[in-house]
Amino acid sequence: MKEVLVDTNVLVSFLTDRNSDQQEKAAALLLGAREREHSFVVHSMAITEAIYVLRNLYKLDPRQIAVSLRELLALPGVVSVSDLSWSLVFERWPDMIPNLGDAILAAVAAQEHCDAVATFDGNLRKKLAKQGSPSYWSD
């Protein structure tokens, strides 16, 4: 089964109405996981970042965030991972990928041999492609 690693921005777009196009794409990706078309892989750092953004930028109630993420992670086809090779992170950060969260995502994509990465960050997609991690979306 194809494994799609999910960036924090996909989680945030799914759980908020900040961008309806992104929210629809994230929902379709999650539906595909529920239908067992692929796995929706979420690293613990993406969960942590999403909580931070939802709490501090969007001012959502922590209880609401906890319920939403608990329900999302319990869906069929959603897989959470927490392993992280810091040596792979430091191969990428800060020179190749200056943002630590993005470097972690890139390291996890390589470490877990994910088939694709779902992110709405166009610049990150280019950097991921250079390391052999294709984007789930091609726009």
Backbone as CSV, one residue per row, in Angstrom:
resi,resn,N_x,N_y,N_z,CA_x,CA_y,CA_z,C_x,C_y,C_z
1,MET,0.844,-1.180,0.000,0.000,0.000,0.000,0.893,1.247,0.000
2,LYS,0.510,2.221,-0.788,1.252,3.470,-0.898,1.190,4.221,0.432
3,GLU,2.344,4.734,0.872,2.404,5.511,2.109,2.635,6.978,1.777
4,VAL,1.737,7.835,2.272,1.823,9.268,2.025,2.097,9.959,3.361
5,LEU,3.277,10.554,3.481,3.645,11.301,4.676,2.997,12.679,4.605
6,VAL,2.384,13.101,5.699,1.593,14.324,5.711,2.317,15.432,6.479
7,ASP,2.419,16.598,5.845,3.027,17.772,6.459,2.028,18.435,7.411
8,THR,2.559,19.201,8.337,1.734,19.936,9.299,0.698,20.804,8.602
9,ASN,1.071,21.447,7.498,0.129,22.354,6.836,-1.101,21.627,6.309
10,VAL,-0.981,20.348,6.024,-2.135,19.561,5.585,-3.079,19.328,6.766
11,LEU,-2.513,19.004,7.920,-3.340,18.823,9.123,-4.071,20.109,9.473
12,VAL,-3.342,21.224,9.461,-3.939,22.514,9.822,-5.025,22.897,8.814
13,SER,-4.768,22.695,7.546,-5.780,23.026,6.531,-7.016,22.150,6.675
14,PHE,-6.816,20.892,7.030,-7.956,19.996,7.214,-8.799,20.421,8.410
15,LEU,-8.156,20.847,9.483,-8.856,21.141,10.735,-9.346,22.580,10.854
16,THR,-9.031,23.420,9.874,-9.495,24.809,9.891,-10.104,25.139,8.537
17,ASP,-10.662,26.323,8.441,-11.210,26.763,7.159,-10.344,27.865,6.547
18,ARG,-9.039,27.787,6.785,-8.139,28.843,6.318,-8.033,28.907,4.800
19,ASN,-8.215,27.759,4.126,-8.125,27.706,2.672,-9.004,26.548,2.204
20,SER,-10.124,26.864,1.586,-11.092,25.817,1.232,-10.532,24.814,0.220
21,ASP,-9.709,25.281,-0.728,-9.114,24.368,-1.706,-8.194,23.361,-1.001
22,GLN,-7.351,23.858,-0.106,-6.464,22.976,0.646,-7.250,22.043,1.556
23,GLN,-8.303,22.552,2.148,-9.124,21.724,3.032,-9.764,20.576,2.248
24,GLU,-10.230,20.854,1.040,-10.815,19.813,0.193,-9.774,18.771,-0.209
25,LYS,-8.575,19.229,-0.558,-7.504,18.293,-0.929,-7.117,17.412,0.257
26,ALA,-7.011,18.016,1.433,-6.656,17.255,2.638,-7.751,16.241,2.960
27,ALA,-9.001,16.652,2.821,-10.125,15.749,3.097,-10.134,14.582,2.107
28,ALA,-9.846,14.860,0.838,-9.797,13.791,-0.169,-8.658,12.821,0.132
29,LEU,-7.521,13.341,0.572,-6.391,12.489,0.944,-6.772,11.585,2.114
30,LEU,-7.445,12.151,3.098,-7.877,11.378,4.265,-8.935,10.346,3.877
31,LEU,-9.846,10.710,3.004,-10.861,9.768,2.531,-10.203,8.596,1.800
32,GLY,-9.189,8.888,0.999,-8.459,7.825,0.314,-7.820,6.855,1.304
33,ALA,-7.347,7.383,2.417,-6.769,6.515,3.454,-7.854,5.658,4.097
34,ARG,-9.006,6.268,4.362,-10.121,5.509,4.952,-10.587,4.397,4.023
35,GLU,-10.480,4.652,2.709,-10.875,3.660,1.707,-9.744,2.676,1.402
36,ARG,-8.627,2.807,2.110,-7.456,1.926,1.976,-6.757,2.045,0.620
37,GLU,-6.873,3.224,-0.004,-6.150,3.480,-1.244,-4.672,3.748,-0.951
38,HIS,-4.399,4.257,0.238,-3.046,4.572,0.690,-3.084,4.756,2.203
39,SER,-1.913,4.871,2.800,-1.822,5.195,4.223,-1.575,6.691,4.374
40,PHE,-2.186,7.279,5.360,-2.045,8.687,5.723,-1.084,8.688,6.909
41,VAL,0.208,8.931,6.642,1.247,8.792,7.662,1.517,10.156,8.305
42,VAL,1.407,10.213,9.622,1.610,11.453,10.369,2.728,11.236,11.384
43,HIS,3.766,12.054,11.311,4.842,11.971,12.295,4.455,12.771,13.537
44,SER,4.951,12.347,14.681,4.625,13.014,15.948,5.024,14.486,15.939
45,MET,6.068,14.842,15.202,6.459,16.260,15.141,5.403,17.088,14.399
46,ALA,4.765,16.510,13.383,3.704,17.218,12.676,2.505,17.425,13.597
47,ILE,2.233,16.444,14.434,1.141,16.584,15.406,1.467,17.703,16.387
48,THR,2.698,17.720,16.885,3.133,18.750,17.824,3.055,20.132,17.192
49,GLU,3.558,20.251,15.965,3.495,21.541,15.270,2.054,21.973,15.034
50,ALA,1.203,21.033,14.647,-0.206,21.369,14.399,-0.872,21.878,15.677
51,ILE,-0.611,21.226,16.783,-1.179,21.677,18.059,-0.728,23.098,18.354
52,TYR,0.551,23.352,18.175,1.083,24.692,18.436,0.393,25.738,17.554
53,VAL,0.293,25.463,16.259,-0.317,26.409,15.321,-1.800,26.605,15.626
54,LEU,-2.517,25.511,15.848,-3.958,25.613,16.122,-4.232,26.369,17.422
55,ARG,-3.384,26.166,18.397,-3.558,26.829,19.699,-3.146,28.292,19.642
56,ASN,-1.980,28.571,19.064,-1.413,29.917,19.140,-1.789,30.836,17.988
57,LEU,-1.957,30.304,16.794,-2.338,31.143,15.660,-3.854,31.233,15.504
58,TYR,-4.519,30.087,15.634,-5.959,30.038,15.417,-6.764,30.149,16.707
59,LYS,-6.072,30.146,17.839,-6.697,30.339,19.160,-7.787,29.310,19.452
60,LEU,-7.615,28.090,18.957,-8.585,27.036,19.232,-8.409,26.514,20.649
61,ASP,-9.497,26.067,21.217,-9.489,25.501,22.552,-8.685,24.196,22.550
62,PRO,-7.797,24.005,23.527,-6.995,22.775,23.556,-7.848,21.500,23.574
63,ARG,-8.999,21.546,24.239,-9.866,20.367,24.268,-10.392,20.043,22.877
64,GLN,-10.757,21.075,22.131,-11.232,20.891,20.764,-10.126,20.309,19.884
65,ILE,-8.912,20.814,20.053,-7.770,20.306,19.287,-7.540,18.834,19.616
66,ALA,-7.560,18.517,20.905,-7.322,17.130,21.334,-8.367,16.186,20.752
67,VAL,-9.620,16.576,20.799,-10.693,15.730,20.263,-10.516,15.553,18.755
68,SER,-10.268,16.649,18.054,-10.124,16.581,16.591,-8.962,15.686,16.185
69,LEU,-7.818,15.864,16.839,-6.654,15.048,16.480,-6.831,13.595,16.912
70,ARG,-7.439,13.377,18.061,-7.694,12.001,18.513,-8.586,11.281,17.502
71,GLU,-9.642,11.955,17.036,-10.550,11.348,16.054,-9.845,11.109,14.719
72,LEU,-9.040,12.070,14.288,-8.318,11.921,13.031,-7.356,10.735,13.097
73,LEU,-6.600,10.636,14.185,-5.620,9.561,14.316,-6.260,8.191,14.477
74,ALA,-7.529,8.147,14.864,-8.228,6.870,15.040,-8.862,6.358,13.748
75,LEU,-8.852,7.176,12.700,-9.482,6.771,11.439,-8.709,5.630,10.781
76,PRO,-9.423,4.754,10.094,-8.746,3.697,9.330,-7.812,4.316,8.295
77,GLY,-6.651,3.722,8.136,-5.697,4.193,7.144,-4.753,5.271,7.632
78,VAL,-4.996,5.784,8.844,-4.117,6.806,9.419,-3.097,6.103,10.308
79,VAL,-1.824,6.406,10.064,-0.740,5.774,10.804,0.125,6.866,11.415
80,SER,0.371,6.769,12.710,1.277,7.727,13.336,2.628,7.056,13.558
81,VAL,3.680,7.815,13.297,5.039,7.334,13.525,5.770,8.340,14.406
82,SER,6.716,7.834,15.165,7.471,8.736,16.034,8.977,8.556,15.923
83,ASP,9.425,7.493,15.268,10.866,7.305,15.112,11.451,8.447,14.296
84,LEU,12.668,8.807,14.644,13.325,9.900,13.951,14.829,9.704,14.020
85,SER,15.462,9.710,12.878,16.915,9.633,12.816,17.458,11.056,12.786
86,TRP,17.995,11.483,13.926,18.523,12.845,13.987,19.698,13.024,13.031
87,SER,20.428,11.970,12.746,21.528,12.117,11.787,20.978,12.476,10.399
88,LEU,19.832,11.896,10.026,19.204,12.265,8.748,18.707,13.708,8.777
89,VAL,18.198,14.141,9.924,17.758,15.542,10.055,18.946,16.471,9.842
90,PHE,20.058,16.180,10.538,21.210,17.071,10.471,21.947,17.006,9.139
91,GLU,21.696,15.979,8.332,22.203,15.965,6.961,21.486,17.023,6.122
92,ARG,20.287,17.376,6.514,19.455,18.300,5.746,19.423,19.714,6.335
93,TRP,19.450,19.789,7.653,19.297,21.069,8.361,20.630,21.534,8.909
94,PRO,20.966,22.782,8.793,20.226,23.905,8.228,20.585,24.238,6.776
95,ASP,21.587,23.555,6.202,22.074,23.971,4.877,21.110,23.655,3.739
96,MET,20.666,22.406,3.618,19.753,22.030,2.525,18.348,22.568,2.761
97,ILE,17.873,22.405,4.000,16.511,22.820,4.359,16.605,23.649,5.643
98,PRO,16.496,24.967,5.543,16.709,25.841,6.698,15.665,25.720,7.820
99,ASN,14.450,25.293,7.482,13.403,25.160,8.499,13.519,23.782,9.154
100,LEU,13.663,23.760,10.467,13.869,22.498,11.173,12.693,21.541,10.987
101,GLY,11.467,22.034,11.072,10.294,21.175,10.880,10.279,20.540,9.499
102,ASP,10.652,21.317,8.483,10.712,20.786,7.120,11.828,19.753,6.983
103,ALA,12.965,20.007,7.647,14.074,19.054,7.603,13.678,17.744,8.273
104,ILE,12.909,17.836,9.340,12.426,16.623,10.013,11.498,15.850,9.084
105,LEU,10.582,16.553,8.420,9.674,15.898,7.473,10.460,15.202,6.372
106,ALA,11.465,15.880,5.829,12.288,15.295,4.768,13.038,14.064,5.270
107,ALA,13.553,14.140,6.483,14.271,12.996,7.060,13.344,11.811,7.274
108,VAL,12.150,12.081,7.771,11.182,10.998,7.995,10.765,10.381,6.660
109,ALA,10.574,11.207,5.636,10.206,10.681,4.313,11.269,9.714,3.809
110,ALA,12.532,10.068,4.009,13.625,9.195,3.584,13.715,7.960,4.476
111,GLN,13.634,8.166,5.757,13.762,7.072,6.723,12.665,6.028,6.568
112,GLU,11.433,6.479,6.373,10.285,5.577,6.281,10.040,5.078,4.856
113,HIS,10.844,5.559,3.904,10.690,5.184,2.493,9.258,5.445,2.010
114,CYS,8.734,6.625,2.365,7.373,6.983,1.966,7.302,7.155,0.450
115,ASP,6.165,6.781,-0.102,5.969,6.864,-1.543,5.754,8.292,-2.015
116,ALA,5.211,9.141,-1.130,4.951,10.536,-1.475,4.822,11.345,-0.194
117,VAL,4.954,12.662,-0.357,4.763,13.586,0.761,3.666,14.564,0.370
118,ALA,2.688,14.718,1.245,1.606,15.669,1.016,1.942,16.957,1.764
119,THR,2.235,18.006,1.010,2.502,19.323,1.572,1.973,20.380,0.614
120,PHE,1.558,21.506,1.174,1.112,22.622,0.349,2.237,23.627,0.120
121,ASP,3.428,23.330,0.604,4.589,24.206,0.496,5.355,23.882,-0.785
122,GLY,5.218,24.745,-1.787,5.849,24.511,-3.091,7.363,24.457,-3.023
123,ASN,7.990,25.319,-2.236,9.450,25.301,-2.119,9.933,24.010,-1.470
124,LEU,9.215,23.545,-0.463,9.587,22.291,0.190,9.442,21.125,-0.782
125,ARG,8.405,21.143,-1.608,8.218,20.073,-2.603,9.448,19.924,-3.493
126,LYS,10.012,21.059,-3.913,11.205,21.027,-4.761,12.382,20.400,-4.019
127,LYS,12.554,20.752,-2.770,13.658,20.201,-1.969,13.454,18.711,-1.726
128,LEU,12.218,18.317,-1.486,11.927,16.895,-1.283,12.181,16.097,-2.557
129,ALA,11.830,16.671,-3.702,12.049,15.987,-4.980,13.536,15.728,-5.210
130,LYS,14.383,16.670,-4.779,15.833,16.497,-4.942,16.363,15.311,-4.149
131,GLN,15.692,14.963,-3.048,16.148,13.814,-2.263,15.412,12.538,-2.660
132,GLY,14.559,12.625,-3.697,13.851,11.441,-4.180,12.523,11.195,-3.505
133,SER,11.966,12.218,-2.848,10.660,12.094,-2.195,9.636,12.883,-3.001
134,PRO,8.860,12.200,-3.846,7.900,12.914,-4.699,6.746,13.509,-3.909
135,SER,6.160,14.531,-4.482,4.999,15.192,-3.886,3.734,14.399,-4.210
136,TYR,2.807,14.390,-3.289,1.522,13.744,-3.533,0.710,14.560,-4.540
137,TRP,0.787,15.898,-4.422,0.100,16.794,-5.341,1.111,17.392,-6.306
138,SER,0.686,17.612,-7.525,1.621,18.085,-8.543,1.437,19.554,-8.929
139,ASP,0.510,20.257,-8.315,0.283,21.650,-8.741,1.373,22.566,-8.362
